[in-house]
Amino acid sequence: MQRILVTGGAGFIGSHTVERLLARGDQPVVLDNFNDFYDPAIKRANVARFPGVPVVVGDIRDKSLIDSLFAQQRFDGVIHLAAMAGVRPSVQDPLLYEDVNVRGTMVLLEAARRQPGLRFVFASSSSVYGARDRSPFREDDDIPRPVSPYAATKRAGELIAYTYHHLFAVPVACLRFFTVYGPRQRPEMAIAKFSAAIERGEAIPFYGDGSTRRDYTYIDDIVDGVVAAYDRCQGYEIFNLGESATTSLSELVDALARALGREARLDRQPLQPGDVPLTCADVSKAVRLLGYAPKVGVDEGLRRYVAWRRTLN
Ligand code: NAD
């Protein structure tokens, strides 16, 4: 049984992670500031799913809060998912992204280093790979050119976590998530936004010519990877967590419309600054070291996602 601080535990990936930890007998504690990046009522509904779990409402940048939390509770590890997420909004407000994603991560690492052996799992992102057309992406690829503030802050998080591992022997796993979807996906992400528009009969914002490709990863597969990385967290490792298959934007819209049983109308718009043409994970390292085995392809994942949406109405 592990006592684990899950930052961002009220969010999409965080709430699924907490449920998984509970199901296997761990003791998660949620820290989340319930900010209004999207409707905080969604986050409140997420934590209402696990009424017995302590929920600390607070900010990862609040050093005195973090220090007192670590002093009161003896955590075995931290799964650090709290962040300002999303590429496009980071272009609008880069300083906020830097403050939360870099400084907030450092405040947690400062607390972690004072407790020898405490494991630290950090949510990174496929966006750190930048704009590339060669795939699949490997953890040891040279990645000097992030193309959005969000990507740069996630890479900075990986680097500073390495420093804490090097100086203070904090065991660290950095997980590069590739576009995660499934029940409770953030409402501003493409699949959620497109679904809502198609259901209302509205045109969906469709950026570029539809040829951009993404490696879409179903939430249950991501959570498998998160808990496996936590369980085997030692040294300093970076893992890609993806599905290792790519889907073009056009294919995604077609598959989603099929799953919804509706027509999709497109509102064509230019590619957005910070967007990348392709993401595709080489997951062989996670397969080898974590036993990671993604199971849910896009068609099945979208069916499950649509089935969940229908439970909301
Ligand atoms: P999310 O926005 O649903 O969850 C993040 C949570 O962190 C939210 O509940 C938010 O309230 C909380 N939070 C934000 N700033 C905070 C702060 N200063 N203090 C305390 N809590 C704060 O996002 P998600 O999609 O669940 O993403 C989780 C993590 O995974 C993030 O680090 C994100 O960058 C990363 N990630 C997500 C994806 C994806 O496709 N969803 C892809 C790559 C990386």
Boltz pocket constraint, residues with backbone or C-beta under 6 A from the ligand:
constraints:
  - pocket:
      binder: B
      contacts: [[A, 7], [A, 8], [A, 9], [A, 10], [A, 11], [A, 12], [A, 13], [A, 14], [A, 31], [A, 32], [A, 33], [A, 34], [A, 35], [A, 37], [A, 43], [A, 58], [A, 59], [A, 60], [A, 61], [A, 80], [A, 81], [A, 82], [A, 83], [A, 84], [A, 85], [A, 86], [A, 100], [A, 104], [A, 123], [A, 124], [A, 125], [A, 126], [A, 175], [A, 176], [A, 177], [A, 178], [A, 179], [A, 180], [A, 181], [A, 184], [A, 186]]
      max_distance: 6.0
